[in-house]
Amino acid sequence: MTQPTTSLKRTSSETSFVTMTIQDMDVSDDNQLVTRLPETTPINLHVNCRDNEDGRTPLSCASENGHIKVVKLLLETGHVDLDTRDHQHGQTPLSWACENGHEDVVELLLDTGKVDVNAKDKRGQTPLSWAARKGHTDVVQLLLKMGNLDLESPDNKHGQSPLSLACEEGHEDVARLLLNTGEVDVNLNDYKSRTPFLWACRNGHDGVVKMLLETCNPEINCKDSDYGQTPLSWAAENGHDDVIELLLQTGKAHTNTRDNKGRTPLSWAVERNHREIAQRLLEMSDVDVDTKDTENGRTPLVWAAMEGHTATVKLLLKTNQADVNAKDNEGRSALYFAAKDGNDSIVKLLLSHSY
């Protein structure tokens, strides 16, 4: 069988296609799309073609899926647009590779020296933001070698930096890499005044919390702007026992700080029935057992009775500091809610504690 001879000619730099001349093709391979073409048939292969739906190019798709051999072939043409963005997400090939953790593709693209390492997509996320958010430690290491990397670029949703995203998702190794640069601020606020430390506490990433406490100087009693909650408040509401312990061990966490609704960490722990956290908070000598929130005027005991948390009611009554007759803004006491709901166990506890 006559073997096909192929000559590859690059066009001028103003164009974005490759011209191939194929002679005497007589191919029986099932993988080929053509069995025979006339001599000197020109094929103009547009390497930057986009699909109609998302505007994705071949390089964009290959980079997203980690097809390193395809990426190499496309780069070797010398005509691919390295920073083309798709229409839907506005991500470049480097961004797609970083999001999906394709270290070899990332390295190949960076080695061209022509990619924009700080390119933002429609979410405002850079390649570093994606790698940090997804926990791709090796990709982050590659990006950190680039001298012009923006380490604290905020995204559009919350204004979070790469460190903030890593802490939110619990990627301890990535957070440590970023901190080791000495160029990121552990107390940098996003648009809602949430710091990386607050995000880690809120989501219960005790490993990240411990690392930040040991290596940095995070603001322990910082508050977000939309809810006014501190790291201790968020950890109490969401039931993160280990984070609570780490915060209390610092001796700096304010146990009675109120949020925008007047709720304390104890109030949240009681309502959500995180009994072990409530117990730990009650062990603190300065904790206020009878603090009323400003939205409903309920004490922790009223919250516990209203939610039917019998064991937590018992825990609060054992302190001998809870006012059993405290009423909320509508004049309803713990006994009222227990009786209304037919919770005889709580009714018995309240009555036995009163007489």
Secondary structure, 3 states (H helix, E strand, C coil): CCCCEEEEEECCCCCCEEEEEEECCCCCCCCCCCCCCCCCEEEEEECCCCCCCCCCCHHHHHHHHCCHHHHHHHHHCCCCCCCCCCCCCCCCHHHHHHHCCCHHHHHHHHHCCCCCCCCCCCCCCCHHHHHHHHCCHHHHHHHHCCCCCCCCCCCCCCCCCHHHHHHHHCCHHHHHHHHHCCCCCCCCCCCCCCCHHHHHHHCCCHHHHHHHHHHCCCCCCCCCCCCCCCHHHHHHHHCCHHHHHHHHHCCCCCCCCCCCCCCCHHHHHHHCCCHHHHHHHHCCCCCCCCCCCCCCCCCHHHHHHHHCCHHHHHHHHHCCCCCCCCECCCCCEHHHHHHHCCCHHHHHHHHHHHC
